[in-house]
Amino acid sequence: MEAIQKRIEAGLEAHSAFVIYRKPGEKKVISLFRNDRPMESQGSDSFVFTPFDGQSYELDLSDCDRFETNQWDAKWSAETPELSFDLDQKLHFESIVAKAVDAIKEGRFDKVVLSRKEVVTLGQSAFEIFSRLLSVYPNAFVSLWNHPETGCWIGATPERLLKGQNKEFQTMALAGTQQFQGDESVEWPKKEREEQRLVTDYIWNTLEPLTQTLVLSEPHTHRAGNLLHIKTDISGQMRDATTLGDLAKALHPTPAVCGLPKENAILFIKENEGYDREFYSGFLGERGENHCDLFVNLRCMKISNGQAELFMGCGITAESNPEKEFFETVNKSLTMKRVLKINS
Ligand SMILES: C=C(O[C@@H]1C=C(C(=O)O)C=C[C@H]1O)C(=O)O
């Protein structure tokens, strides 16, 4: 553990390529450090880091030193952050939400996911943030990715994009958000149920031609830290000619992070969000010839020079209220802020 911590700290300092991660509900923390030894053979297993829109980065496992531990020292508790926000950011976000609602009413698309980023000054190291996330979010996919060309990204996402082994696969439709207030058996308003149904329908329609069997659970409440979402579990079996790569390509970006129809939503996002999402709402995880375990990069932050950029978004439909949507992004930012000591 101490040796790994040293290697992580040295890797951050040297901007070298490595990743540390833990899957939802598991204890095992896996570290992959790219080494300088000459590559003996190109392996088929890798860890992939893909932006919202653009080229993937990959760590080839045959090119990495790999460590596993079930004993990460991670007994941290969450802080209760103060609810604060910047008024200019609020006004800007509300104005693009209002514009999106108008565009939906004009029929340009049915749903779009709009996001923003917030910069905070950190009072702790990337290693500490990662350790705290492990402890506070046992049911999230927690990761710290570092690479000379992408910088350092840390997150605790509730959303699996695709898990597959040979022809079997699992995915999920996750959308709709409310604050967790001590009780998971909550009522969901129509707006939230509709918003999540659009995601389920999209995944069904996209996967149907590529699969032999496709099974959907009933939508149910899923807790992600201080938030609740609606989730439908989706599983099935691919057709012989389909690969897991085809499925991932067809799914990403789902309307949980982009919108519907996809192309018009992407256009609106690019014209109106006013910043580059980079790897936020992209995906990351293990990929091999006949298996994969990929997650959507949400509840994440980019760390550099003692600062963190926090990324958060929410689904906009015809019924959206701009101020409510802004506060949904504030609530999502608390997922990260709960583990950050912020220097103000
Ligand atoms: C876009 C984010 O989350 C996604 C959007 C949700 C929503 O609109 O309610 C809920 C879960 C995620 O699929 C985010 O966390 O930034």
Ligand as a Chemical Component Dictionary entry (heavy atoms), coordinates in Angstrom:
data_LIG
# 
_chem_comp.id                   LIG 
_chem_comp.type                 NON-POLYMER 
_chem_comp.pdbx_formal_charge   0 
_chem_comp.three_letter_code    LIG 
# 
loop_
_chem_comp_atom.comp_id 
_chem_comp_atom.atom_id 
_chem_comp_atom.alt_atom_id 
_chem_comp_atom.type_symbol 
_chem_comp_atom.charge 
_chem_comp_atom.model_Cartn_x 
_chem_comp_atom.model_Cartn_y 
_chem_comp_atom.model_Cartn_z 
_chem_comp_atom.pdbx_ordinal 
LIG C1  C1  C 0 -25.176 13.862 -16.520 1  
LIG C2  C2  C 0 -25.029 13.353 -15.274 2  
LIG O1  O1  O 0 -25.772 12.309 -14.808 3  
LIG C3  C3  C 0 -26.702 11.631 -15.637 4  
LIG C4  C4  C 0 -27.953 12.376 -15.737 5  
LIG C5  C5  C 0 -28.988 12.148 -14.845 6  
LIG C6  C6  C 0 -30.218 13.032 -14.870 7  
LIG O2  O2  O 0 -30.364 13.839 -15.789 8  
LIG O3  O3  O 0 -31.055 12.952 -13.959 9  
LIG C7  C7  C 0 -28.912 11.095 -13.928 10 
LIG C8  C8  C 0 -27.891 10.216 -13.966 11 
LIG C9  C9  C 0 -26.900 10.255 -15.047 12 
LIG O4  O4  O 0 -27.273 9.403  -16.076 13 
LIG C10 C10 C 0 -23.995 13.863 -14.340 14 
LIG O5  O5  O 0 -23.867 13.312 -13.243 15 
LIG O6  O6  O 0 -23.282 14.817 -14.694 16 
# 
loop_
_chem_comp_bond.comp_id 
_chem_comp_bond.atom_id_1 
_chem_comp_bond.atom_id_2 
_chem_comp_bond.value_order 
_chem_comp_bond.pdbx_ordinal 
LIG C1  C2  DOUB 1  
LIG C2  O1  SING 2  
LIG C2  C10 SING 3  
LIG O1  C3  SING 4  
LIG C3  C4  SING 5  
LIG C3  C9  SING 6  
LIG C4  C5  DOUB 7  
LIG C5  C6  SING 8  
LIG C5  C7  SING 9  
LIG C6  O2  DOUB 10 
LIG C6  O3  SING 11 
LIG C7  C8  DOUB 12 
LIG C8  C9  SING 13 
LIG C9  O4  SING 14 
LIG C10 O5  DOUB 15 
LIG C10 O6  SING 16 
# 
